[in-house]
Amino acid sequence: MRKQTITTLNKKIKDCQKCPRLSTYIRDVAKTKVRRFKEESYYGRPLSGFGDIKAKLLIIGLAPAAHGGNRTGRMFTGDSSGDWVAKVMHKTGFANIPISQTTNDGLVLNNAYITAAVRCAPPQNKPTKEEMQNCHPYLEQELQILGNVTTILCLGKIAYDATCKLLQVKPEKFGHNKTFHYNTITVITSYHPSKQNTQTGRLSWSDWYAVFKKAKKLAR
């Protein structure tokens, strides 16, 4: 029943056109592409979450990347952020392989489900408040369907703000590897594994790994 319900929700997300700016942008990106992917067919539609529907760990990102998830059709897939996510999840036992390149690469998540605050790649990675509000019901429905979630890992401040809205609590000061307890849910915050953070050293591998080690202990 849970699998049927998440399938229905995912179809609704895939067909969503609530945000004209985002709908136009992802279609345009899918047509123009970038040189390194010019021979590929882009997905170019809103993305649903993916993973273990019985998961205790819910990972929430900002939004799909224009030439990552928006191209491949799966969040954190086909870009450097996806590489960091897959590698650390494999190292901590949440994933069966350390790569996330395509939707048919064999990646399977265990006790973890990945989603995002916004389902379409936004220009400059900056969704508007209205666009975030339009997407928020999908996040609410996912949490309700998943049912077993005890721990939420927020990748970036926007994800944390969306999580606080989801849990109906006031956001506290955001920072890397902070832990907050809201009723029955434990929330962990992390810097997003974007190139801007990983290549500048703001997010080191050891700090990134520490967050997932904590999530592993909590999501049992």
Accessible surface in RSA format (square Angstrom, percent):
REM  Atomic radii and reference values for relative SASA: ProtOr
REM  Chains: A
REM  Algorithm: Lee & Richards
REM  Probe-radius: 1.40
REM  Slices: 20
REM RES _ NUM      All-atoms   Total-Side   Main-Chain    Non-polar    All polar
REM                ABS   REL    ABS   REL    ABS   REL    ABS   REL    ABS   REL
RES MET A   1   180.20  93.3 140.42  92.9  39.78  94.7 122.70 104.3  57.50  76.2
RES ARG A   2    79.08  33.2  70.59  36.0   8.49  20.2  26.99  36.9  52.09  31.6
RES LYS A   3   147.19  71.8 146.05  89.6   1.14   2.7  89.13  80.2  58.06  61.8
RES GLN A   4   124.49  69.6 118.73  86.8   5.76  13.7  44.87  95.5  79.61  60.4
RES THR A   5    48.96  34.8  43.93  44.5   5.04  12.0  40.79  54.8   8.18  12.4
RES ILE A   6     9.60   5.5   9.60   7.2   0.00   0.0   9.60   6.9   0.00   0.0
RES THR A   7    80.69  57.4  78.01  79.1   2.68   6.4  64.14  86.1  16.55  25.0
RES THR A   8    89.80  63.9  83.37  84.5   6.42  15.3  62.23  83.6  27.57  41.7
RES LEU A   9     5.16   2.9   3.07   2.2   2.09   5.3   4.80   3.4   0.36   1.0
RES ASN A  10    35.82  24.7  33.23  32.1   2.59   6.2  13.74  33.1  22.08  21.3
RES LYS A  11   133.29  65.0 128.97  79.1   4.31  10.3  98.23  88.4  35.06  37.3
RES LYS A  12   105.80  51.6  96.15  59.0   9.65  23.0  65.20  58.7  40.60  43.2
RES ILE A  13     0.04   0.0   0.04   0.0   0.00   0.0   0.04   0.0   0.00   0.0
RES LYS A  14    82.80  40.4  81.16  49.8   1.63   3.9  25.72  23.2  57.07  60.8
RES ASP A  15    63.98  44.8  48.39  48.2  15.60  36.9  29.83  70.2  34.16  34.1
RES CYS A  16    23.96  18.1  12.95  14.4  11.01  25.9   8.41  21.3  15.54  16.8
RES GLN A  17   134.25  75.1 110.01  80.4  24.23  57.7  29.95  63.8 104.29  79.1
RES LYS A  18   100.00  48.8  73.66  45.2  26.33  62.7  65.70  59.1  34.30  36.5
RES CYS A  19    13.92  10.5  10.52  11.7   3.40   8.0   5.53  14.0   8.39   9.0
RES PRO A  20   103.72  75.6  97.08  88.5   6.64  24.1 103.32  85.3   0.40   2.5
RES ARG A  21    99.02  41.6  86.93  44.3  12.08  28.8  70.61  96.5  28.41  17.2
RES LEU A  22     2.56   1.4   2.56   1.8   0.00   0.0   2.56   1.8   0.00   0.0
RES SER A  23    10.13   8.6   9.50  12.7   0.62   1.4   6.95  14.8   3.18   4.4
RES THR A  24    63.41  45.1  63.41  64.3   0.00   0.0  45.21  60.7  18.20  27.5
RES TYR A  25    60.36  28.2  57.42  32.7   2.93   7.6  39.07  29.4  21.29  26.2
RES ILE A  26     4.09   2.3   4.09   3.0   0.00   0.0   4.09   2.9   0.00   0.0
RES ARG A  27   109.98  46.2 107.54  54.8   2.44   5.8  48.97  66.9  61.01  37.0
RES ASP A  28    67.19  47.1  66.01  65.7   1.19   2.8  20.15  47.4  47.04  46.9
RES VAL A  29    12.81   8.4  12.20  11.0   0.62   1.5  12.76  11.1   0.05   0.1
RES ALA A  30    20.14  18.5  13.54  20.9   6.60  15.0  13.66  19.2   6.48  17.2
RES LYS A  31   156.59  76.4 130.38  80.0  26.20  62.4  84.76  76.3  71.83  76.5
RES THR A  32   109.26  77.7  79.08  80.2  30.18  71.9  73.76  99.1  35.50  53.7
RES LYS A  33    55.88  27.3  43.48  26.7  12.39  29.5  17.42  15.7  38.46  41.0
RES VAL A  34    39.79  26.2  31.90  28.9   7.88  19.0  39.79  34.6   0.00   0.0
RES ARG A  35   210.54  88.4 192.43  98.1  18.11  43.1  73.72 100.8 136.82  82.9
RES ARG A  36   171.26  71.9 133.75  68.2  37.52  89.3  68.89  94.1 102.38  62.0
RES PHE A  37    31.50  15.8  30.46  18.9   1.04   2.7  31.50  19.1   0.00   0.0
RES LYS A  38   124.16  60.6 111.24  68.3  12.92  30.8  58.32  52.5  65.84  70.1
RES GLU A  39   151.90  87.2 119.10  90.1  32.80  78.1  60.87 117.7  91.03  74.3
RES GLU A  40    71.58  41.1  66.62  50.4   4.96  11.8  33.11  64.1  38.46  31.4
RES SER A  41   106.16  89.7  81.64 109.0  24.52  56.5  43.54  92.7  62.62  87.7
RES TYR A  42    21.62  10.1   0.02   0.0  21.60  56.2   0.29   0.2  21.33  26.3
RES TYR A  43    76.48  35.7  54.96  31.3  21.52  56.0  50.13  37.7  26.35  32.5
RES GLY A  44     7.45   9.2   0.00   N/A   7.45   9.2   1.27   3.5   6.18  13.8
RES ARG A  45    95.01  39.9  93.03  47.4   1.98   4.7  25.72  35.1  69.29  42.0
RES PRO A  46     9.84   7.2   9.32   8.5   0.52   1.9   9.32   7.7   0.52   3.2
RES LEU A  47     2.98   1.7   2.49   1.8   0.50   1.2   2.98   2.1   0.00   0.0
RES SER A  48    30.45  25.7  22.31  29.8   8.13  18.7   0.74   1.6  29.71  41.6
RES GLY A  49     4.79   5.9   0.00   N/A   4.79   5.9   0.00   0.0   4.79  10.7
RES PHE A  50    37.16  18.6  32.80  20.3   4.35  11.3  37.16  22.5   0.00   0.0
RES GLY A  51    32.73  40.4   0.00   N/A  32.73  40.4   6.73  18.5  26.01  58.2
RES ASP A  52    36.83  25.8  29.77  29.6   7.06  16.7  11.33  26.7  25.50  25.4
RES ILE A  53    37.77  21.5  36.68  27.3   1.10   2.6  36.68  26.4   1.10   3.0
RES LYS A  54   142.06  69.3 134.85  82.7   7.21  17.2  77.46  69.7  64.60  68.8
RES ALA A  55     0.00   0.0   0.00   0.0   0.00   0.0   0.00   0.0   0.00   0.0
RES LYS A  56    71.07  34.7  71.07  43.6   0.00   0.0  35.10  31.6  35.97  38.3
RES LEU A  57     0.00   0.0   0.00   0.0   0.00   0.0   0.00   0.0   0.00   0.0
RES LEU A  58     0.00   0.0   0.00   0.0   0.00   0.0   0.00   0.0   0.00   0.0
RES ILE A  59     0.16   0.1   0.16   0.1   0.00   0.0   0.16   0.1   0.00   0.0
RES ILE A  60     0.00   0.0   0.00   0.0   0.00   0.0   0.00   0.0   0.00   0.0
RES GLY A  61     0.01   0.0   0.00   N/A   0.01   0.0   0.01   0.0   0.00   0.0
RES LEU A  62    31.00  17.3  30.95  22.1   0.05   0.1  30.95  21.7   0.05   0.1
RES ALA A  63    20.54  18.9   0.53   0.8  20.01  45.5   1.27   1.8  19.27  51.0
RES PRO A  64     4.76   3.5   1.28   1.2   3.48  12.7   4.45   3.7   0.31   1.9
RES ALA A  65    35.74  32.9  29.02  44.8   6.72  15.3  31.82  44.8   3.93  10.4
RES ALA A  66    20.02  18.4  15.05  23.2   4.97  11.3  15.05  21.2   4.97  13.2
RES HIS A  67    45.76  25.0  42.34  29.4   3.41   8.7  27.63  28.5  18.12  21.1
RES GLY A  68     0.49   0.6   0.00   N/A   0.49   0.6   0.00   0.0   0.49   1.1
RES GLY A  69     0.70   0.9   0.00   N/A   0.70   0.9   0.00   0.0   0.70   1.6
RES ASN A  70     1.76   1.2   1.40   1.4   0.35   0.9   0.62   1.5   1.14   1.1
RES ARG A  71    18.35   7.7  14.34   7.3   4.00   9.5   0.82   1.1  17.52  10.6
RES THR A  72    22.05  15.7   3.71   3.8  18.34  43.7   9.98  13.4  12.07  18.2
RES GLY A  73    20.63  25.4   0.00   N/A  20.63  25.4   1.48   4.0  19.16  42.9
RES ARG A  74    23.13   9.7  21.23  10.8   1.91   4.5  16.37  22.4   6.77   4.1
RES MET A  75     2.89   1.5   2.84   1.9   0.05   0.1   2.43   2.1   0.46   0.6
RES PHE A  76    22.77  11.4  14.59   9.0   8.18  21.3  16.41   9.9   6.36  18.2
RES THR A  77     0.00   0.0   0.00   0.0   0.00   0.0   0.00   0.0   0.00   0.0
RES GLY A  78     8.91  11.0   0.00   N/A   8.91  11.0   1.04   2.8   7.87  17.6
RES ASP A  79    38.07  26.7  26.68  26.6  11.39  26.9  30.75  72.4   7.32   7.3
RES SER A  80    35.79  30.2  29.29  39.1   6.50  15.0  25.00  53.2  10.79  15.1
RES SER A  81    12.45  10.5  12.26  16.4   0.18   0.4   3.06   6.5   9.38  13.1
RES GLY A  82     0.00   0.0   0.00   N/A   0.00   0.0   0.00   0.0   0.00   0.0
RES ASP A  83    58.74  41.1  55.78  55.5   2.96   7.0  23.79  56.0  34.95  34.9
RES TRP A  84    55.61  22.3  55.12  26.7   0.48   1.1  31.60  16.8  24.01  38.9
RES VAL A  85     3.95   2.6   3.95   3.6   0.00   0.0   3.95   3.4   0.00   0.0
RES ALA A  86     2.86   2.6   0.51   0.8   2.35   5.4   2.81   4.0   0.05   0.1
RES LYS A  87   114.13  55.7 113.03  69.4   1.10   2.6  60.64  54.6  53.48  57.0
RES VAL A  88     0.00   0.0   0.00   0.0   0.00   0.0   0.00   0.0   0.00   0.0
RES MET A  89     0.77   0.4   0.77   0.5   0.00   0.0   0.00   0.0   0.77   1.0
RES HIS A  90    76.95  42.1  67.05  46.6   9.90  25.3  38.73  39.9  38.22  44.5
RES LYS A  91   115.95  56.6  85.80  52.6  30.16  71.8  39.56  35.6  76.39  81.4
RES THR A  92    12.60   9.0   2.66   2.7   9.93  23.7  10.94  14.7   1.66   2.5
RES GLY A  93    36.18  44.6   0.00   N/A  36.18  44.6  26.86  73.7   9.32  20.9
RES PHE A  94     0.25   0.1   0.25   0.2   0.00   0.0   0.25   0.2   0.00   0.0
RES ALA A  95     8.15   7.5   0.15   0.2   8.00  18.2   1.93   2.7   6.22  16.5
RES ASN A  96    79.83  55.0  51.52  49.8  28.30  68.2  40.35  97.1  39.48  38.2
RES ILE A  97    41.99  23.9  41.86  31.2   0.13   0.3  41.99  30.2   0.00   0.0
RES PRO A  98    61.92  45.1  55.38  50.5   6.54  23.8  55.38  45.7   6.54  40.7
RES ILE A  99    84.82  48.3  84.18  62.7   0.64   1.5  84.82  61.1   0.00   0.0
RES SER A 100     2.36   2.0   2.36   3.2   0.00   0.0   2.24   4.8   0.13   0.2
RES GLN A 101    77.40  43.3  75.49  55.2   1.91   4.5  31.44  66.9  45.96  34.9
RES THR A 102    60.15  42.8  59.92  60.8   0.23   0.5  55.99  75.2   4.16   6.3
RES THR A 103    80.75  57.4  56.03  56.8  24.71  58.9  27.18  36.5  53.57  81.0
RES ASN A 104   132.75  91.5 101.42  98.0  31.34  75.5  40.00  96.3  92.75  89.7
RES ASP A 105    33.36  23.4   6.68   6.6  26.68  63.1  16.98  40.0  16.38  16.3
RES GLY A 106    45.09  55.6   0.00   N/A  45.09  55.6  39.80 109.2   5.29  11.9
RES LEU A 107    22.55  12.6   4.42   3.2  18.13  45.6   4.42   3.1  18.13  48.8
RES VAL A 108    94.39  62.1  89.62  81.1   4.77  11.5  93.26  81.0   1.13   3.1
RES LEU A 109    11.46   6.4   1.66   1.2   9.80  24.6   1.66   1.2   9.80  26.4
RES ASN A 110    85.89  59.2  84.59  81.7   1.30   3.1  23.16  55.7  62.73  60.6
RES ASN A 111    33.72  23.3  33.37  32.2   0.35   0.8  13.28  32.0  20.44  19.8
RES ALA A 112     0.00   0.0   0.00   0.0   0.00   0.0   0.00   0.0   0.00   0.0
RES TYR A 113     3.33   1.6   3.33   1.9   0.00   0.0   2.08   1.6   1.25   1.5
RES ILE A 114     2.21   1.3   2.21   1.6   0.00   0.0   2.21   1.6   0.00   0.0
RES THR A 115     0.00   0.0   0.00   0.0   0.00   0.0   0.00   0.0   0.00   0.0
RES ALA A 116     2.04   1.9   1.97   3.0   0.07   0.2   1.97   2.8   0.07   0.2
RES ALA A 117     2.89   2.7   0.31   0.5   2.57   5.9   0.69   1.0   2.20   5.8
RES VAL A 118     0.06   0.0   0.06   0.1   0.00   0.0   0.06   0.1   0.00   0.0
RES ARG A 119     2.36   1.0   2.23   1.1   0.13   0.3   2.03   2.8   0.33   0.2
RES CYS A 120    12.92   9.8  11.95  13.3   0.97   2.3   0.97   2.5  11.95  12.9
RES ALA A 121     1.50   1.4   0.93   1.4   0.56   1.3   0.93   1.3   0.56   1.5
RES PRO A 122     3.85   2.8   0.02   0.0   3.83  13.9   0.02   0.0   3.83  23.8
RES PRO A 123    19.43  14.2  17.97  16.4   1.46   5.3  18.20  15.0   1.23   7.6
RES GLN A 124   146.10  81.7 116.82  85.4  29.28  69.7  58.18 123.8  87.92  66.7
RES ASN A 125    89.15  61.5  83.87  81.1   5.28  12.7  12.89  31.0  76.26  73.7
RES LYS A 126   148.05  72.2 141.54  86.8   6.50  15.5  86.41  77.8  61.64  65.7
RES PRO A 127    18.16  13.2   0.36   0.3  17.80  64.7   0.39   0.3  17.77 110.4
RES THR A 128    61.95  44.1  54.80  55.6   7.14  17.0  59.34  79.7   2.60   3.9
RES LYS A 129   174.56  85.2 167.59 102.8   6.97  16.6 111.41 100.3  63.15  67.3
RES GLU A 130   119.74  68.7 116.48  88.1   3.26   7.8  34.45  66.6  85.29  69.6
RES GLU A 131    10.14   5.8  10.03   7.6   0.11   0.3   5.76  11.1   4.38   3.6
RES MET A 132    42.87  22.2  39.31  26.0   3.56   8.5  23.16  19.7  19.72  26.1
RES GLN A 133   103.89  58.1  94.98  69.4   8.91  21.2  22.30  47.5  81.59  61.9
RES ASN A 134    37.95  26.2  33.97  32.8   3.98   9.6   5.25  12.6  32.70  31.6
RES CYS A 135    12.57   9.5  11.34  12.6   1.23   2.9   1.01   2.6  11.56  12.5
RES HIS A 136    11.71   6.4  10.87   7.6   0.84   2.1   7.18   7.4   4.53   5.3
RES PRO A 137    48.36  35.2  48.17  43.9   0.19   0.7  48.32  39.9   0.04   0.2
RES TYR A 138     6.62   3.1   6.62   3.8   0.00   0.0   3.25   2.4   3.37   4.1
RES LEU A 139     0.96   0.5   0.96   0.7   0.00   0.0   0.96   0.7   0.00   0.0
RES GLU A 140    81.84  47.0  75.47  57.1   6.37  15.2  22.71  43.9  59.13  48.3
RES GLN A 141    54.57  30.5  53.79  39.3   0.78   1.9  26.79  57.0  27.78  21.1
RES GLU A 142     0.00   0.0   0.00   0.0   0.00   0.0   0.00   0.0   0.00   0.0
RES LEU A 143    35.58  19.8  32.30  23.1   3.28   8.2  32.30  22.7   3.28   8.8
RES GLN A 144   149.53  83.6 124.43  90.9  25.09  59.7  46.55  99.1 102.98  78.1
RES ILE A 145    25.52  14.5  14.81  11.0  10.71  25.8  21.15  15.2   4.37  11.9
RES LEU A 146     0.00   0.0   0.00   0.0   0.00   0.0   0.00   0.0   0.00   0.0
RES GLY A 147    53.75  66.3   0.00   N/A  53.75  66.3  22.39  61.4  31.36  70.2
RES ASN A 148    59.00  40.7  49.81  48.1   9.19  22.1  12.72  30.6  46.28  44.7
RES VAL A 149    14.01   9.2   1.07   1.0  12.94  31.2   1.07   0.9  12.94  35.1
RES THR A 150    50.64  36.0  48.89  49.6   1.75   4.2  48.73  65.5   1.91   2.9
RES THR A 151     1.02   0.7   1.02   1.0   0.00   0.0   0.00   0.0   1.02   1.5
RES ILE A 152     0.00   0.0   0.00   0.0   0.00   0.0   0.00   0.0   0.00   0.0
RES LEU A 153     0.00   0.0   0.00   0.0   0.00   0.0   0.00   0.0   0.00   0.0
RES CYS A 154     0.00   0.0   0.00   0.0   0.00   0.0   0.00   0.0   0.00   0.0
RES LEU A 155     0.24   0.1   0.00   0.0   0.24   0.6   0.00   0.0   0.24   0.6
RES GLY A 156    12.66  15.6   0.00   N/A  12.66  15.6  12.66  34.7   0.00   0.0
RES LYS A 157   115.16  56.2 109.31  67.1   5.85  13.9  82.07  73.9  33.09  35.2
RES ILE A 158    55.46  31.6  53.58  39.9   1.88   4.5  53.90  38.8   1.57   4.3
RES ALA A 159     0.20   0.2   0.00   0.0   0.20   0.5   0.00   0.0   0.20   0.5
RES TYR A 160     0.68   0.3   0.68   0.4   0.00   0.0   0.68   0.5   0.00   0.0
RES ASP A 161    45.70  32.0  40.38  40.2   5.33  12.6  20.53  48.3  25.18  25.1
RES ALA A 162     5.57   5.1   2.36   3.6   3.21   7.3   5.51   7.8   0.06   0.1
RES THR A 163     0.06   0.0   0.06   0.1   0.00   0.0   0.06   0.1   0.00   0.0
RES CYS A 164     0.70   0.5   0.63   0.7   0.06   0.2   0.70   1.8   0.00   0.0
RES LYS A 165   104.95  51.2  90.38  55.5  14.57  34.7  80.82  72.7  24.13  25.7
RES LEU A 166    19.43  10.8   3.08   2.2  16.35  41.1   3.08   2.2  16.35  44.0
RES LEU A 167    29.12  16.2  14.49  10.4  14.64  36.8  19.05  13.4  10.07  27.1
RES GLN A 168   164.92  92.2 130.60  95.4  34.32  81.7  43.48  92.6 121.43  92.1
RES VAL A 169    41.03  27.0  23.33  21.1  17.70  42.6  32.96  28.6   8.07  21.9
RES LYS A 170   177.43  86.6 161.17  98.9  16.26  38.7 108.43  97.6  69.00  73.5
RES PRO A 171    63.23  46.1  48.63  44.3  14.60  53.1  48.63  40.2  14.60  90.7
RES GLU A 172    89.01  51.1  73.84  55.9  15.16  36.1  34.49  66.7  54.51  44.5
RES LYS A 173   171.27  83.6 154.54  94.8  16.73  39.8 105.61  95.1  65.66  69.9
RES PHE A 174    38.47  19.2  19.69  12.2  18.78  48.9  19.69  11.9  18.78  53.8
RES GLY A 175    10.63  13.1   0.00   N/A  10.63  13.1  10.63  29.2   0.00   0.0
RES HIS A 176    38.78  21.2  18.56  12.9  20.22  51.7  18.56  19.1  20.22  23.5
RES ASN A 177    46.91  32.4  33.95  32.8  12.96  31.2   7.49  18.0  39.42  38.1
RES LYS A 178    74.49  36.3  69.95  42.9   4.54  10.8  54.12  48.7  20.37  21.7
RES THR A 179    49.72  35.4  23.61  23.9  26.11  62.2  22.86  30.7  26.86  40.6
RES PHE A 180    22.30  11.2  18.46  11.4   3.84  10.0  22.30  13.5   0.00   0.0
RES HIS A 181   130.85  71.5 104.33  72.5  26.51  67.8  74.18  76.5  56.66  65.9
RES TYR A 182    21.20   9.9  15.98   9.1   5.22  13.6  19.66  14.8   1.54   1.9
RES ASN A 183   146.68 101.1  97.97  94.7  48.70 117.3  33.49  80.6 113.18 109.4
RES THR A 184   121.91  86.7  99.19 100.6  22.72  54.1  86.77 116.5  35.14  53.1
RES ILE A 185    18.18  10.3  16.80  12.5   1.38   3.3  17.63  12.7   0.55   1.5
RES THR A 186    18.85  13.4  18.85  19.1   0.00   0.0   0.80   1.1  18.05  27.3
RES VAL A 187     0.00   0.0   0.00   0.0   0.00   0.0   0.00   0.0   0.00   0.0
RES ILE A 188     0.00   0.0   0.00   0.0   0.00   0.0   0.00   0.0   0.00   0.0
RES THR A 189     0.00   0.0   0.00   0.0   0.00   0.0   0.00   0.0   0.00   0.0
RES SER A 190     0.00   0.0   0.00   0.0   0.00   0.0   0.00   0.0   0.00   0.0
RES TYR A 191    47.09  22.0  45.98  26.2   1.11   2.9  13.74  10.3  33.35  41.1
RES HIS A 192    35.67  19.5  34.49  24.0   1.18   3.0  29.57  30.5   6.10   7.1
RES PRO A 193     1.00   0.7   0.00   0.0   1.00   3.6   0.00   0.0   1.00   6.2
RES SER A 194    32.30  27.3  31.12  41.5   1.18   2.7  28.09  59.8   4.21   5.9
RES LYS A 195   115.22  56.2 110.62  67.9   4.60  11.0  56.31  50.7  58.91  62.7
RES GLN A 196   144.55  80.8 131.54  96.1  13.01  31.0  43.83  93.3 100.72  76.4
RES ASN A 197    14.86  10.2  14.86  14.4   0.00   0.0   0.00   0.0  14.86  14.4
RES THR A 198    24.90  17.7   7.79   7.9  17.10  40.8   2.36   3.2  22.54  34.1
RES GLN A 199   135.40  75.7  97.41  71.2  37.99  90.4  38.95  82.9  96.45  73.2
RES THR A 200   101.56  72.2  62.57  63.4  38.99  92.9  68.44  91.9  33.11  50.1
RES GLY A 201    51.12  63.0   0.00   N/A  51.12  63.0  29.73  81.6  21.39  47.9
RES ARG A 202   137.08  57.6 114.21  58.2  22.87  54.5  47.34  64.7  89.74  54.4
RES LEU A 203     0.96   0.5   0.21   0.1   0.76   1.9   0.21   0.1   0.76   2.0
RES SER A 204    42.39  35.8  36.16  48.3   6.23  14.3  39.75  84.6   2.64   3.7
RES TRP A 205    72.57  29.1  67.08  32.5   5.49  12.9  57.45  30.6  15.11  24.5
RES SER A 206    76.33  64.5  66.67  89.0   9.67  22.3  50.66 107.9  25.68  36.0
RES ASP A 207    64.90  45.5  63.78  63.5   1.12   2.6   3.08   7.2  61.82  61.7
RES TRP A 208     0.00   0.0   0.00   0.0   0.00   0.0   0.00   0.0   0.00   0.0
RES TYR A 209    57.85  27.0  57.85  32.9   0.00   0.0  30.69  23.1  27.16  33.5
RES ALA A 210    38.44  35.3  32.26  49.8   6.18  14.1  34.59  48.7   3.85  10.2
RES VAL A 211     0.00   0.0   0.00   0.0   0.00   0.0   0.00   0.0   0.00   0.0
RES PHE A 212     0.00   0.0   0.00   0.0   0.00   0.0   0.00   0.0   0.00   0.0
RES LYS A 213    95.18  46.4  92.66  56.9   2.52   6.0  38.95  35.1  56.23  59.9
RES LYS A 214    59.78  29.2  55.66  34.2   4.12   9.8  44.19  39.8  15.58  16.6
RES ALA A 215     0.00   0.0   0.00   0.0   0.00   0.0   0.00   0.0   0.00   0.0
RES LYS A 216    78.12  38.1  76.87  47.2   1.24   3.0  57.35  51.6  20.76  22.1
RES LYS A 217   132.13  64.5 121.27  74.4  10.86  25.9  66.98  60.3  65.15  69.4
RES LEU A 218    66.77  37.2  48.10  34.4  18.67  46.9  50.45  35.4  16.32  43.9
RES ALA A 219     2.98   2.7   0.00   0.0   2.98   6.8   0.00   0.0   2.98   7.9
RES ARG A 220   187.51  78.7 154.19  78.6  33.31  79.3  76.89 105.1 110.62  67.0
END  Absolute sums over single chains surface
CHAIN  1 A    10909.0       9043.8       1865.2       5782.1       5126.9
END  Absolute sums over all chains
TOTAL         10909.0       9043.8       1865.2       5782.1       5126.9
